[in-house]
């Protein structure tokens, strides 16, 4: 009995432990590289204290309130492998099933890691043999791998004592042959200034570089905003800087950028306001249409994750997963340190909504067919041309965007708009005039109501005109038929000012409105009462003249 009780208690603790393991939270990392492979997101680099690699399990989807992070066996720091920040990492083979990652250190690391090493997801490191001319060791560069296993590098910086070197070169690493490549690049309007800390996103066969910081020379450095994009054609080996249009985001640093599922857009989240004196991070989402280099800001619903910078993001199906980074600055022993966050956010890039949970995505790297792509303009025939027609302070090689509406088109649009407005005003004026005339016409035609007040009443009315009493005529005809001509009575009445006042009051409750091409009931009533009025009135006058000879009225 005691053994059975002990087994039950032990099983309860074990079961509770298994339940507790289902929700494990991530590490505190910033300026790291997220890599998606085999339904896991691996976090490489991002701290100077540990070389440990964490992974976020997506095999059962993701719940941001109960994520499942795992840490591989602790990596021993030695002469070959050490912690680093501002480096790069990418799969050793395309297809999303690679068990090996290529890792290149930035700040920190070791000599071997600055050249390029391999990390196996089981937790082991190795320095593979490489061919081709190795690049100068650097940090804050970008490396983006395509579907065939070629990684495209750009820019970066290298600190050498008190001096810093900056780079503006494109080069490649072929994961299939483990070799470096240095293609000859053709620049349309000159090579763009050196850049680091930027984003580089591959859409189709073109690499779109924006943001970060540029170094015009060794002493002149400034942030690059989103008013231009450096575009590199990875097939033709051509590059240019072109101005963007649309709802351009404010300048940011330390933001994230991922390709959207529509196959043509890049989604940007977060970052630091470069014009603020203190820490000012953002939760804003912006979208760049790479076909036309047009920015837009979608209306995003749901609860956004905490504003942050220095974070990472990946595309997982139709979702953008935003993770880690820092959300503020802390003062610690007279030093400023980032306030790190280990939270995760999920943005649905189709419905533009922040969500808490998603299911497993069977094909997380699938993109729609966009039906368009960025088109390079014709380059100048003179290869020595330097400077575009739309220079910016941080990049004098920027050219104008051909998709921007011209002044002529804008003026033409304004002219068309004002013409339409004028036409609408004319139509409204005609309608208002006709309506006014109809109201006046209605006011000039009497409303014939049975039992209307007439001149037979003892009051101070004055007569206006004579009309036939249709109801009285019917009664007179009936009397004549029964009793003879001696019973004939007058069938005309006098329309007076009092009648007119009552008629005007009745207009307010009249439901019948004027309509072109159709006689109104009140008009037909008028003509019916006026028809044959003179002849009938003369006949009646002759019959009555013998007795009372009353006065007869025509229109006054």
Residue, then its C-alpha position, 0 to 999 in steps of 0.5 A: x500500500x505504501x509503495x502504491x501511494x508512493x507511485x501515485x505521488x511520484x506520477x503526479x509530480x511527474x505529470x505536473x512537471x510535464x504540464x509545466x514544461x509545456x509553457x516555457x518562455x524565451x531568452x533575453x536577446x537583442x541584435x540576434x538572427x532568427x532562423x526558421x527551419x524544421x518547424x523551429x525558430x532558432x535564435x543565434x547570437x544576441x548576447x555577449x554573455x552566452x553562446x547558447x542557442x534557443x529555439x521556439x517550437x512551432x510544430x503545434x502552432x503557437x500561443x503567445x501566452x504559452x510558448x514553448x522555448x527550448x535551450x540546447x545543451x550549454x555550449x562551452x566557450x573556447x577559442x573557436x566558439x564564443x558569444x556575439x552580437x550583430x552577426x548573421x545566420x541562415x540555413x545551410x540548405x534551402x527547403x526549410x528542413x536543414x539541420x545545419x545553420x551557417x553562422x558568422x559573428x559580428x561584434x564578439x565571437x572568435x576569429x573562426x566565427x568571423x570567417x563563418x562556422x556551422x551550427x548543427x541543431x543538435x547543439x554542436x559547432x564546427x569550422x568547415x573548409x571554405x573556398x574563395x576570397x573571404x570577406x573582411x570581418x565585420x558586424x551589422x551586415x545583412x545576409x539573405x539566402x535565396x531558394x537555391x542556397x545562395x546567401x547575398x551579403x551587403x554592407x556592415x562595419x568593422x571596428x579596429x581599435x578607435x577606428x571604424x571601417x564601413x562597407x558598401x559591397x555586395x558579395x555571396x556565399x554558396x551553401x552548396x559549394x561552401x564558397x565565397x563569390x564576388x560578382x561584378x556589380x553595375x551601378x546605374x547612377x553610382x555606388x550607394x554610400x556605405x551602410x550598416x544596421x540596415x534590413x535586406x529582404x529578398x522578394x523574387x530575385x531582387x534584394x531590397x535594402x533600406x534603413x540603417x545608418x550610412x557613412x558618407x566618409x570616416x567622420x560623416x554618419x547619419x541615419x537612412x530613412x525610408x524615402x529611398x530603397x537600394x535595389x539589387x538584381x541578384x540575376x543581372x548583378x545591377x543595383x540602383x537607389x530609387x525614391x519611394x512614394x506613398x505614406x512613407x514611415x518616419x525614420x527608424x532604427x532597429x526595426x524588423x522587416x519580413x516578406x509578406x505572403x502576397x509575394x510582392x510586399x515587405x512588412x516593417x514593424x517597430x524600431x527606434x525614432x531616430x529624431x528623439x533624444x530619448x528612447x522612443x520605440x514604435x508599434x507601427x506597421x508599414x508595408x512596402x509594395x516592391x513593384x512600385x516602391x510605394x509605402x502604405x500603413x494598414x489599419x491593424x486591429x487587435x492587441x499589438x505587442x509591446x513597442x520594441x527595437x533590436x528585435x527579430x521577425x520571420x514570416x511563417x505562412x501568412x503570419x509575421x512573428x515578432x520576437x524578443x528585443x528591448x522595450x526601453x532603456x534602464x539606468x544601472x550604475x551610471x550606465x544605460x542598459x536595454x530593458x530586454x523583453x522575451x515576448x512574442x507577437x503574431x501579426x496576420x498579414x492578410x487580415x491585418x490583425x494581431x492574434x494570440x494563437x495560430x495553428x501549425x503551417x504546413x507550407x510556411x515558406x509559400x508565397x502568392x504569385x504577385x503578378x508584378x515585380x520591380x522593373x529597372x529603368x535604362x541605365x545611363x550610357x556613361x558608366x562614370x555618371x554619379x548622382x541621381x535626379x532625386x538626391x537625398x542627404x544620406x545618398x546622392x545616387x537616388x533617382x526619381x520614382x517613375x510611378x510618382x504622379x507628375x505635376x501635369x497629371x496632378x493638374x489634369x486631375x485637379x482640372x477634371x475634379x473642378x469640372x465635375x464639381x462645376x457640372x454638379x453645381x449646375x445640375x443642382x442649380x437647375x434642379x433647385x430652380x425647377x423645384x422652386x417653379x413647381x412650388x410656385x405653380x402649385x401655390x397659384x392653383x387652388x385646391x378644391x375641397x368639398x365643403x370649402x368656406x364660400x361667400x355664402x358665409x357672413x364674413x368680410x371675405x372678398x370674392x376672387x372668382x366663380x367656380x362650379x359646385x360639382x357636388x351641388x350640380x349633382x344634387x340639383x340634377x336629382x331634384x329636377x329629375x324628381x320634381x321638374x325644372x322648377x327645382x333647378x338651383x344655382x350650381x356655381x359658387x364664389x371662391x373667396x380670400x377665406x377659401x384661398x387661406x384654407x387652401x394654402x393650409x391644406x398644401x402642407x398636408x398634401x401628399x401628391x407632388x408635381x411630376x413631369x408629363x402627368x396632370x395632378x389631381x388638383x389641376x384636373x379638378x380645376x379644369x373640370x369645375x371651370x369647364x362650361x362654366x360660362x354657358x351653364x351660368x348664363x342659363x341659370x341666370x336667365x331662369x333666376x333673373x325673373x325673380x331675384x336677378x342676382x349679380x353674376x361673377x366672372x374672374x376678377 
